[in-house]
């Protein structure tokens, strides 16, 4: 849960780097919450909860994805490949890659404790 909350502490910060663990733990909790909200929506017919949560998490999700791309040495603009056919597969591969060794142009190595 700390990884999920860490993404909200950096709500719209696109600079820096995010390691794999931070990225995948955030999305694991994010998708569990989305699944729970979908179930609540179907059972109790309360659809505004899903919409409010989705809108509240757009910026942290985008910012975390850009920081993850920075961690592997790619520009944040690579996020736009999502809109190309099969672009999600490329982004999935990028998200699975290990961090770039040492510091890069986007910041200090995220794996090294501060």
MIDOSE-1310 file (N, C-alpha, C; in nm, 2 decimals, decimal comma, always signed):
residues 114
xxxx	+0,08/-0,12/+0,00/+0,00/+0,00/+0,00/+0,09/+0,13/+0,00; +0,21/+0,12/+0,06/+0,29/+0,23/+0,06/+0,33/+0,28/-0,08; +0,35/+0,18/-0,17/+0,38/+0,22/-0,31/+0,27/+0,29/-0,38; +0,15/+0,25/-0,34/+0,03/+0,32/-0,40/+0,02/+0,46/-0,35
xxxx	+0,04/+0,48/-0,22/+0,03/+0,61/-0,16/+0,15/+0,70/-0,21; +0,26/+0,64/-0,23/+0,38/+0,71/-0,28/+0,35/+0,78/-0,41; +0,27/+0,71/-0,50/+0,24/+0,77/-0,63/+0,15/+0,89/-0,61; +0,07/+0,89/-0,51/-0,02/+1,01/-0,48/+0,06/+1,12/-0,41
xxxx	+0,17/+1,09/-0,35/+0,25/+1,20/-0,29/+0,32/+1,27/-0,40; +0,35/+1,20/-0,51/+0,40/+1,27/-0,63/+0,29/+1,28/-0,74; +0,18/+1,34/-0,70/+0,06/+1,34/-0,78/+0,08/+1,37/-0,93; +0,14/+1,48/-0,96/+0,16/+1,52/-1,10/+0,31/+1,56/-1,12
xxxx	+0,40/+1,49/-1,06/+0,54/+1,51/-1,08/+0,59/+1,42/-1,19; +0,63/+1,48/-1,30/+0,67/+1,40/-1,41/+0,83/+1,39/-1,42; +0,90/+1,46/-1,34/+1,04/+1,45/-1,34/+1,09/+1,34/-1,25; +1,20/+1,29/-1,27/+1,26/+1,18/-1,19/+1,24/+1,04/-1,24
xxxx	+1,26/+0,94/-1,16/+1,26/+0,81/-1,20/+1,17/+0,72/-1,11; +1,11/+0,62/-1,16/+1,03/+0,53/-1,07/+1,08/+0,38/-1,11; +1,12/+0,31/-1,01/+1,16/+0,17/-1,04/+1,05/+0,08/-1,06; +1,08/-0,04/-1,11/+0,98/-0,14/-1,14/+0,88/-0,17/-1,03
xxxx	+0,94/-0,19/-0,91/+0,86/-0,23/-0,80/+0,75/-0,12/-0,77; +0,79/+0,00/-0,77/+0,70/+0,11/-0,75/+0,59/+0,11/-0,85; +0,62/+0,09/-0,98/+0,53/+0,09/-1,09/+0,43/-0,02/-1,08; +0,48/-0,15/-1,06/+0,39/-0,26/-1,06/+0,31/-0,27/-0,93
xxxx	+0,36/-0,23/-0,82/+0,28/-0,24/-0,70/+0,17/-0,13/-0,70; +0,19/-0,02/-0,76/+0,09/+0,08/-0,78/-0,02/+0,02/-0,87; +0,02/-0,03/-0,98/-0,09/-0,08/-1,07/-0,16/-0,20/-1,02; -0,09/-0,29/-0,94/-0,16/-0,40/-0,88/-0,28/-0,35/-0,78
xxxx	-0,24/-0,26/-0,70/-0,35/-0,20/-0,61/-0,45/-0,12/-0,68; -0,41/-0,05/-0,78/-0,50/+0,03/-0,87/-0,60/-0,06/-0,93; -0,56/-0,17/-0,99/-0,65/-0,26/-1,06/-0,74/-0,34/-0,96; -0,69/-0,36/-0,84/-0,78/-0,43/-0,74/-0,89/-0,33/-0,70
xxxx	-0,85/-0,20/-0,68/-0,95/-0,10/-0,65/-1,05/-0,09/-0,76; -1,01/-0,08/-0,88/-1,10/-0,07/-1,00/-1,19/-0,19/-1,01; -1,14/-0,31/-0,98/-1,23/-0,43/-0,98/-1,33/-0,42/-0,87; -1,29/-0,38/-0,75/-1,39/-0,37/-0,64/-1,49/-0,26/-0,68
xxxx	-1,45/-0,15/-0,74/-1,55/-0,05/-0,78/-1,65/-0,10/-0,89; -1,60/-0,18/-0,98/-1,68/-0,23/-1,08/-1,79/-0,33/-1,02; -1,74/-0,41/-0,92/-1,83/-0,50/-0,86/-1,94/-0,42/-0,78; -1,90/-0,32/-0,71/-1,99/-0,23/-0,64/-2,09/-0,16/-0,73
xxxx	-2,04/-0,12/-0,85/-2,12/-0,06/-0,95/-2,23/-0,16/-1,00; -2,19/-0,28/-1,02/-2,29/-0,38/-1,07/-2,39/-0,42/-0,96; -2,34/-0,44/-0,84/-2,43/-0,48/-0,73/-2,52/-0,37/-0,68; -2,46/-0,26/-0,65/-2,54/-0,15/-0,59/-2,58/-0,04/-0,68
xxxx	-2,54/-0,05/-0,81/-2,58/+0,04/-0,91/-2,54/+0,19/-0,87; -2,41/+0,19/-0,82/-2,35/+0,32/-0,79/-2,24/+0,35/-0,89; -2,26/+0,42/-1,00/-2,16/+0,43/-1,10/-2,07/+0,55/-1,08; -2,11/+0,65/-1,00/-2,03/+0,76/-0,99/-1,90/+0,74/-0,92
xxxx	-1,89/+0,64/-0,83/-1,77/+0,60/-0,76/-1,65/+0,57/-0,85; -1,69/+0,48/-0,95/-1,59/+0,44/-1,05/-1,54/+0,56/-1,13; -1,63/+0,65/-1,17/-1,59/+0,76/-1,25/-1,50/+0,86/-1,17; -1,54/+0,89/-1,05/-1,47/+0,98/-0,96/-1,33/+0,92/-0,94
xxxx	-1,32/+0,79/-0,91/-1,19/+0,73/-0,88/-1,10/+0,73/-1,01; -1,16/+0,70/-1,12/-1,09/+0,70/-1,25/-1,03/+0,84/-1,28; -1,11/+0,94/-1,26/-1,07/+1,08/-1,29/-0,96/+1,12/-1,19; -0,97/+1,08/-1,06/-0,87/+1,12/-0,96/-0,74/+1,05/-0,98
xxxx	-0,74/+0,94/-1,06/-0,61/+0,87/-1,07/-0,55/+0,88/-1,21; -0,60/+0,97/-1,30/-0,55/+0,98/-1,43/-0,41/+1,04/-1,42; -0,39/+1,16/-1,35/-0,26/+1,22/-1,34/-0,15/+1,14/-1,27; -0,18/+1,08/-1,15/-0,08/+1,00/-1,09/-0,04/+0,88/-1,18
xxxx	-0,13/+0,82/-1,25/-0,10/+0,70/-1,33/-0,01/+0,75/-1,45; -0,05/+0,86/-1,51/+0,03/+0,91/-1,62/+0,17/+0,95/-1,57; +0,18/+1,02/-1,46/+0,31/+1,07/-1,41/+0,40/+0,95/-1,37; +0,34/+0,85/-1,31/+0,42/+0,73/-1,27/+0,47/+0,66/-1,40
xxxx	+0,39/+0,65/-1,50/+0,43/+0,58/-1,62/+0,54/+0,66/-1,69; +0,54/+0,79/-1,69/+0,65/+0,87/-1,74/+0,77/+0,85/-1,66; +0,76/+0,85/-1,53/+0,88/+0,83/-1,45/+0,94/+0,69/-1,47; +0,85/+0,60/-1,50/+0,90/+0,46/-1,52/+0,98/+0,46/-1,66
xxxx	+0,93/+0,53/-1,76/+1,00/+0,54/-1,88/+1,14/+0,61/-1,86; +1,14/+0,71/-1,78/+1,27/+0,78/-1,74/+1,37/+0,69/-1,68; +1,32/+0,59/-1,60/+1,40/+0,50/-1,53/+1,48/+0,41/-1,62; +1,42/+0,38/-1,74/+1,49/+0,29/-1,84/+1,56/+0,38/-1,94
xxxx	+1,56/+0,51/-1,92/+1,64/+0,59/-2,01/+1,56/+0,64/-2,13; +1,43/+0,63/-2,13/+1,34/+0,68/-2,24/+1,28/+0,81/-2,21; +1,24/+0,88/-2,31/+1,17/+1,01/-2,29/+1,03/+0,98/-2,25; +0,97/+1,07/-2,17/+0,83/+1,05/-2,13/+0,73/+1,05/-2,25
xxxx	+0,77/+1,11/-2,36/+0,69/+1,12/-2,48/+0,66/+0,98/-2,54; +0,74/+0,88/-2,50/+0,71/+0,74/-2,55/+0,57/+0,69/-2,50; +0,51/+0,76/-2,40/+0,38/+0,72/-2,36/+0,28/+0,73/-2,47; +0,31/+0,82/-2,57/+0,21/+0,84/-2,68/+0,20/+0,72/-2,77
xxxx	+0,30/+0,63/-2,76/+0,30/+0,51/-2,84/+0,18/+0,42/-2,81; +0,12/+0,45/-2,69/-0,01/+0,38/-2,65/-0,11/+0,39/-2,76; -0,12/+0,50/-2,83/-0,22/+0,52/-2,93/-0,19/+0,46/-3,06; -0,08/+0,40/-3,08/-0,05/+0,33/-3,20/-0,09/+0,18/-3,18
xxxx	-0,13/+0,12/-3,29/-0,17/-0,03/-3,28/-0,05/-0,11/-3,22; -0,07/-0,19/-3,13/+0,03/-0,27/-3,06/+0,12/-0,19/-2,97; +0,09/-0,06/-2,95/+0,18/+0,02/-2,87/+0,17/-0,02/-2,72; +0,06/-0,07/-2,68/+0,05/-0,12/-2,54/+0,15/-0,23/-2,51
xxxx	+0,18/-0,31/-2,61/+0,27/-0,42/-2,60/+0,41/-0,36/-2,58; +0,45/-0,26/-2,65/+0,58/-0,19/-2,64/+0,59/-0,13/-2,50; +0,49/-0,07/-2,46/+0,49/-0,01/-2,32/+0,50/-0,11/-2,21; +0,44/-0,23/-2,23/+0,45/-0,34/-2,14/+0,59/-0,39/-2,13
xxxx	+0,65/-0,40/-2,25/+0,79/-0,45/-2,25/+0,88/-0,35/-2,18; +0,86/-0,22/-2,21/+0,94/-0,11/-2,14/+0,92/-0,12/-1,99; +0,80/-0,14/-1,94/+0,77/-0,14/-1,80/+0,84/-0,26/-1,73; +0,86/-0,37/-1,81/+0,93/-0,49/-1,75/+1,08/-0,48/-1,75
xxxx	+1,14/-0,38/-1,83/+1,28/-0,37/-1,83/+1,34/-0,33/-1,70; +1,46/-0,37/-1,68/+1,53/-0,32/-1,55/+1,58/-0,18/-1,57; +1,60/-0,12/-1,45/+1,64/+0,02/-1,45/+1,78/+0,04/-1,52; +1,80/+0,16/-1,57/+1,92/+0,19/-1,63/+2,03/+0,20/-1,52
xxxx	+2,14/+0,14/-1,54/+2,25/+0,15/-1,44/+2,29/+0,29/-1,41; +2,31/+0,32/-1,29/+2,37/+0,46/-1,25/+2,26/+0,57/-1,28; +2,31/+0,69/-1,27/+2,23/+0,80/-1,29/+2,22/+0,83/-1,44; +2,10/+0,89/-1,48/+2,09/+0,92/-1,62/+2,04/+1,07/-1,63
xxxx	+2,00/+1,11/-1,75/+1,96/+1,25/-1,77/+1,84/+1,29/-1,69; +1,76/+1,19/-1,65/+1,63/+1,21/-1,58/+1,64/+1,22/-1,43; +1,76/+1,18/-1,38/+1,77/+1,18/-1,23/+1,86/+1,08/-1,18; +1,87/+1,07/-1,05/+1,95/+0,97/-0,98/+1,88/+0,83/-0,99
xxxx	+1,97/+0,73/-0,98/+1,92/+0,59/-0,98/+1,82/+0,57/-0,87; +1,70/+0,52/-0,91/+1,59/+0,50/-0,82/+1,62/+0,38/-0,73; +1,70/+0,29/-0,77/+1,73/+0,17/-0,69/+1,83/+0,20/-0,57; +1,90/+0,31/-0,58/+2,00/+0,34/-0,47/+1,92/+0,42/-0,37
xx	+1,92/+0,37/-0,24/+1,85/+0,44/-0,14/+1,91/+0,57/-0,11; +1,82/+0,67/-0,09/+1,86/+0,81/-0,07/+1,92/+0,83/+0,07
